[in-house]
Amino acid sequence: MSLFSWTLHGDGKSIRAGEVVQPEERLTWPRTIGIGVQHIVAMFGATFLVPILTHLPPTTTLFFSGVGTMLFLLITRNKLPSYLGSSFAFLAPIAAAVSKGGMAQALGGVVATGVLLAIVGLIVNYFGINWINWLLPPVVTGSIVMIIGLNLAGAAKNNFSQQPLVAIVTLLAVMLIGAVTKGFFSRISIFGGVVVGYLFGIMHGDVKMASVTAAKWLAMPHFTSPSFKMSAMVLFLPVVLVLMAENVGHIKAVSVMTGKNLDDQVGKALFADGLSTTLAGIGGGSGTTTYAENIGTMAASRIYSTAAYWIAALGAVLLSLCPKFGAILSLTPVGVLGGVGLVLYGMIAVLGAKIWIESKVNFGITQNLMVVAATLIIGVSDMSWTHGNYTFTGIVNGTLVAVVGYRVFNGLAKMVGNPAE
């Protein structure tokens, strides 16, 4: 069967109770295109926020998310439905790298992350995934995800304080949309809040539309070359661990929903995401990851067809070719970023706690409690230390404590008959 040949599910118009449209199936093309558009909307709210928060060109990031998704689908041979959107795990290290050496060095860190993740994918293809589960048990991954979110609290506060009225309106809009809507609209409440805050900013005079008027309707995205400095690339090491956990979690979720064992796709998925992130960094975009937002869309529709993701990827690339669209995104008021940042960064931290809860991490075990406690304080306070040209940030140090500390103290506990696992 051809790689671009999908079997029509039933009559192509409906899905029977208890059935799902499998990755290798599709509905009629008009319906498939409609689902693809839904995937664009689902990923868009988060994907465009990352470049705005990091001051990367939004259309460039959107371009590489679309290209990366196509690569992902090709490498996994259309067996694993996923959209590769901008990863929030890059926010803190990009900000740290930019403050020390500029955007080019930050992009070098994105490239390094992608290369390392691709290498991990090749290792998984050869050795399997058991070693990932050993290296990143839930107590560790939950801690890393949590400090990545909480470490950004200061950035949210700074943005909020610059335009407090716009920030408050945005924050209230996010919360109200999340509270009074259901299903799909509830999942894009942050995007809805940004729209409300943006419109309020226009009425309040905080958005000057001259650059939008001057922008072209059609042009290639702006590409920026990276530069490589080891002291900057070190800042991105924790992101590799987060991307590993996100990809594995995505595959397990899709496996449950489709009733298929997709463990053989883990290595390919990690390699594909690594390649996508590498290309994004080379061209001036943010690193990518598999998107939970699109899992929600699949769960709601029961359609897991990879054909719909090709539509979404092509749509993202087409949108990225419109500079006028990018100019609109680039004018997002700082107060809007402050409002959504309060929720967004907190949500990243809560995802860490969610990993603990769903995996039933036992904090009655001393080594679990102590390692997590130290990790959180190091990460939240951004406890850093400098050695020569290298600055190790709170996220890097917290990650080291979580990964190494857990293994060391768990090993010692086993020696005295008090294991955590």
C-alpha positions in Angstrom: 0.0 0.0 0.0 1.3 3.5 -0.9 2.4 5.7 2.0 -0.2 8.3 0.9 -3.1 5.9 0.6 -5.7 5.7 3.4 -8.5 3.2 3.5 -12.0 4.8 3.7 -13.6 4.1 7.1 -17.0 2.7 6.5 -19.0 4.9 4.3 -16.6 7.8 5.0 -19.4 9.8 6.5 -20.0 8.5 10.0 -18.4 6.5 12.8 -20.3 3.8 14.6 -20.5 3.7 18.4 -17.4 2.1 19.9 -15.3 2.6 16.7 -12.5 5.0 15.9 -11.0 6.1 12.6 -7.5 4.4 12.7 -4.3 6.2 11.6 -4.3 4.4 8.3 -8.0 5.2 7.6 -9.8 8.4 6.7 -13.3 9.8 6.1 -14.3 11.6 2.9 -11.8 14.3 1.9 -14.1 17.2 2.8 -14.6 15.8 6.3 -10.9 15.0 6.6 -10.0 18.6 5.6 -12.5 19.8 8.2 -10.7 17.8 10.9 -7.4 19.0 9.7 -8.5 22.6 10.1 -9.6 21.7 13.7 -6.1 20.5 14.3 -4.7 23.8 13.1 -6.9 25.7 15.6 -6.0 23.3 18.4 -2.3 23.6 18.0 -2.3 27.3 17.1 -3.1 28.7 20.5 0.0 27.2 22.0 2.3 27.2 18.9 2.2 30.9 18.2 2.6 31.8 21.9 6.1 30.4 22.2 7.7 32.6 19.5 5.9 35.7 20.8 7.1 35.0 24.4 10.7 34.3 23.2 10.7 37.1 20.5 11.3 34.6 17.6 9.5 35.3 14.3 6.0 33.7 14.7 5.7 32.8 11.0 9.1 31.1 11.0 8.1 28.9 14.0 4.8 28.1 12.3 6.6 27.2 9.1 8.9 24.7 10.9 6.1 23.2 12.9 4.3 22.4 9.7 7.5 21.1 8.0 8.4 19.2 11.2 4.9 17.5 11.3 5.4 16.3 7.7 8.8 14.9 8.5 7.3 13.2 11.6 4.5 11.6 9.5 7.0 10.4 6.9 9.5 8.9 9.4 6.7 7.1 11.3 5.2 6.1 7.9 1.8 7.6 8.8 1.3 5.1 11.7 1.4 7.7 14.5 -1.0 10.7 14.4 0.7 13.8 15.9 1.2 17.5 15.3 4.6 18.9 16.2 4.0 22.3 17.8 6.3 24.7 19.7 7.4 23.2 23.0 7.0 25.3 26.2 10.0 23.5 27.6 12.2 25.8 25.5 10.9 29.1 27.1 13.3 29.3 30.1 16.5 28.2 28.4 15.9 30.4 25.4 15.4 33.4 27.7 18.5 32.5 29.7 20.6 32.1 26.5 19.4 35.3 24.9 20.2 37.3 28.0 23.8 36.1 28.0 24.7 35.7 24.3 21.8 36.7 22.1 19.2 34.9 20.0 21.8 33.2 17.7 23.2 31.3 20.7 19.8 30.4 21.9 19.1 28.9 18.4 22.3 27.0 18.8 20.9 25.5 21.9 17.7 24.5 20.1 19.8 22.8 17.4 21.8 20.9 20.1 18.6 19.8 21.7 17.3 18.4 18.4 20.5 16.6 17.7 20.6 14.9 21.1 17.0 13.9 20.9 17.6 12.4 17.4 20.5 10.4 18.8 18.3 9.2 21.7 15.8 8.1 19.0 18.4 6.0 17.3 19.5 4.4 20.6 15.9 3.5 21.4 15.5 1.9 18.0 18.4 -0.3 18.8 18.0 -1.0 22.6 14.3 -0.4 23.2 12.6 2.0 25.7 13.2 0.3 29.1 16.2 2.4 29.8 14.1 5.6 29.3 11.6 4.3 31.9 14.6 3.7 34.3 16.2 7.1 33.7 12.9 9.1 33.9 10.5 7.6 36.4 7.4 9.7 37.1 8.9 11.3 40.3 11.7 12.7 38.2 9.8 13.8 35.1 7.1 15.4 37.2 9.8 17.4 39.1 11.5 18.6 35.9 8.3 19.7 34.2 7.2 21.5 37.4 10.4 23.6 37.7 10.3 24.5 34.0 6.9 26.1 34.7 7.6 27.7 38.0 11.0 29.1 37.0 9.1 31.4 34.6 7.0 33.0 37.3 9.2 36.1 37.3 8.8 36.6 33.6 5.0 36.4 33.9 5.1 39.0 36.8 7.3 41.4 34.8 5.0 41.3 31.7 1.9 41.6 33.9 3.2 44.7 35.7 3.9 46.6 32.5 0.3 46.6 31.3 -1.8 45.5 34.3 -5.2 46.4 32.9 -4.7 44.5 29.6 -3.2 41.6 31.6 -6.2 41.5 34.0 -8.7 41.5 31.1 -6.7 38.7 29.4 -6.5 36.6 32.5 -10.2 37.0 33.2 -11.1 36.1 29.6 -8.9 32.9 29.8 -10.6 31.8 33.0 -14.1 32.7 31.9 -13.8 30.9 28.6 -12.4 27.8 30.4 -15.2 27.9 32.9 -18.3 28.5 30.7 -17.4 26.5 27.6 -17.0 22.8 27.1 -15.0 20.4 24.9 -13.0 21.9 22.1 -13.5 25.5 23.0 -12.5 24.9 26.6 -9.2 23.4 25.4 -8.4 26.6 23.5 -9.3 29.0 26.3 -5.8 30.5 26.3 -6.0 31.3 22.6 -9.5 32.8 23.2 -8.1 34.9 26.1 -5.3 36.2 23.8 -7.8 37.3 21.2 -9.9 39.1 23.8 -6.8 40.7 25.3 -5.5 41.7 21.9 -8.8 43.4 20.9 -8.9 45.2 24.3 -5.3 46.3 23.6 -6.4 47.8 20.3 -9.3 49.7 21.9 -7.0 50.8 24.7 -4.4 52.2 22.2 -1.7 49.6 23.1 -1.6 48.1 19.6 -0.3 50.2 16.7 -1.4 48.6 13.4 1.0 50.5 11.0 3.4 47.6 10.7 0.5 45.3 9.8 -0.6 47.7 7.0 2.9 47.8 5.7 3.5 44.0 5.7 3.2 42.0 2.5 0.5 39.4 2.0 2.8 36.8 0.7 6.5 36.2 1.3 8.9 33.6 2.7 9.4 33.5 6.5 12.4 35.3 8.0 15.2 32.7 8.6 18.0 33.3 11.2 21.2 31.3 11.5 22.3 29.9 14.9 25.7 30.2 16.5 27.1 27.6 18.9 28.6 28.1 22.3 28.8 25.3 24.8 27.9 27.5 27.7 24.6 28.3 26.0 23.9 24.8 24.8 24.3 23.4 28.4 21.2 25.3 29.4 19.0 23.2 27.1 20.0 19.7 28.4 16.9 19.4 30.7 14.7 20.0 27.6 15.9 16.8 26.0 14.5 14.8 29.0 11.2 16.7 28.8 10.8 16.0 25.1 11.6 12.3 25.7 8.9 12.1 28.3 6.4 14.0 26.2 6.9 11.8 23.1 6.6 8.6 25.1 3.5 9.9 26.9 1.9 10.9 23.5 2.5 7.4 22.0 1.1 5.7 25.1 -2.0 7.9 25.0 -2.6 7.2 21.3 -2.0 3.5 21.9 -4.8 3.4 24.5 -7.2 5.4 22.3 -6.7 3.4 19.1 -6.2 0.0 20.8 -2.8 -0.5 19.0 0.6 -1.2 20.5 2.7 1.6 19.1 5.9 0.9 21.2 7.8 0.2 18.0 7.3 3.8 17.0 9.0 5.4 20.0 12.5 5.5 18.5 11.2 6.8 15.2 9.1 9.5 17.0 12.0 10.7 19.1 14.3 10.8 16.0 11.6 12.6 14.0 11.0 15.2 16.7 14.8 15.6 17.1 15.2 16.2 13.3 12.3 18.7 13.4 13.8 20.6 16.3 17.2 20.6 14.6 15.8 22.1 11.4 13.8 24.7 13.4 16.9 25.8 15.3 18.9 26.0 12.1 16.3 28.3 10.5 15.3 30.5 13.4 12.3 28.7 14.8 11.5 27.2 18.2 11.9 23.5 19.1 9.0 21.2 18.6 7.2 18.4 20.5 4.1 16.2 20.1 1.0 18.2 21.1 -1.4 17.2 23.8 -3.9 19.8 22.4 -4.3 17.6 19.3 -4.8 14.5 21.4 -7.8 16.2 22.8 -9.2 16.9 19.3 -8.7 13.3 18.4 -10.4 12.0 21.5 -13.4 14.3 21.0 -13.8 13.3 17.3 -12.6 9.7 17.5 -10.7 10.4 14.3 -7.0 9.4 14.4 -6.3 9.6 10.7 -2.9 10.8 9.8 -4.4 12.2 6.6 -5.9 15.0 8.8 -2.5 15.8 10.1 -1.1 16.3 6.6 -3.9 18.8 6.1 -2.9 20.6 9.3 0.8 20.6 8.4 0.1 22.0 4.9 -2.2 24.6 6.4 0.4 25.8 8.9 3.0 26.2 6.1 0.6 28.2 4.0 -0.2 30.5 7.0 3.5 31.0 7.6 3.9 32.5 4.1 1.8 35.5 5.1 3.9 38.3 6.7 0.8 40.3 7.4 -0.4 37.5 9.6 3.0 37.4 11.3 2.9 41.1 11.9 -0.4 40.8 13.7 1.0 38.2 16.0 4.2 40.2 16.7 2.1 43.1 17.9 0.6 41.2 20.8 0.6 43.5 23.8 3.0 42.6 26.6 0.0 42.7 29.0 -1.6 39.9 27.1 1.6 37.9 27.5 1.5 38.7 31.2 -2.1 37.6 31.6 -1.7 34.3 29.7 1.7 33.7 31.3 0.2 33.6 34.8 -2.0 30.7 33.7 0.3 29.1 31.1 3.4 28.8 33.2 1.3 27.7 36.2 -0.3 25.0 34.0 3.1 23.7 33.0 3.9 23.3 36.7 0.5 21.6 37.4 1.3 19.1 34.6 4.3 18.0 36.7 2.0 17.4 39.6 -0.5 15.6 37.3 2.3 13.2 36.4 2.9 12.4 40.1 -0.8 11.9 40.7 -1.6 9.7 37.7 1.5 7.6 38.4 0.7 7.4 42.2 4.1 8.7 43.3 4.6 7.8 46.9 5.9 10.9 48.8 5.8 8.9 52.0 9.1 7.4 50.8 11.9 9.6 52.2 14.1 9.7 49.1 11.2 10.7 46.8 10.3 13.5 49.1 13.8 14.9 49.7 14.9 14.8 46.1 11.7 16.5 44.8 11.9 19.1 47.6 15.5 20.1 46.8 14.7 20.1 43.0 11.8 22.4 43.4 13.6 25.0 45.6 16.6 25.0 43.2 14.5 25.4 40.2 12.0 27.9 41.5 14.6 30.2 43.1 16.8 29.8 39.9 19.7 28.7 42.1 22.6 29.1 39.7 26.3 28.7 39.8 29.1 29.8 37.4 32.2 28.0 36.5 34.4 29.8 34.0 32.3 30.6 31.0 29.6 28.2 32.1 26.5 29.3 34.0 24.3 26.4 35.2 20.8 27.8 35.8 18.3 26.6 38.3 16.5 24.4 35.8 19.8 22.7 34.9 20.8 22.2 38.5 17.4 21.1 39.5 17.3 18.6 36.7 20.7 17.2 37.8 19.5 16.8 41.3 16.3 15.1 40.2 17.9 12.6 37.8 21.2 11.9 39.6 19.8 12.3 43.1 17.0 9.9 42.6 19.2 7.2 41.2 21.9 7.6 43.9 19.6 7.8 46.9 17.3 5.1 45.6 20.3 2.9 45.1 21.5 3.5 48.7 18.0 2.9 50.0 17.9 -0.5 48.2 21.2 -1.4 49.8 19.6 -1.0 53.3 16.3 -2.6 52.2 14.3 0.6 51.8 13.6 0.9 48.0 11.4 3.4 46.4 10.6 1.1 43.4 
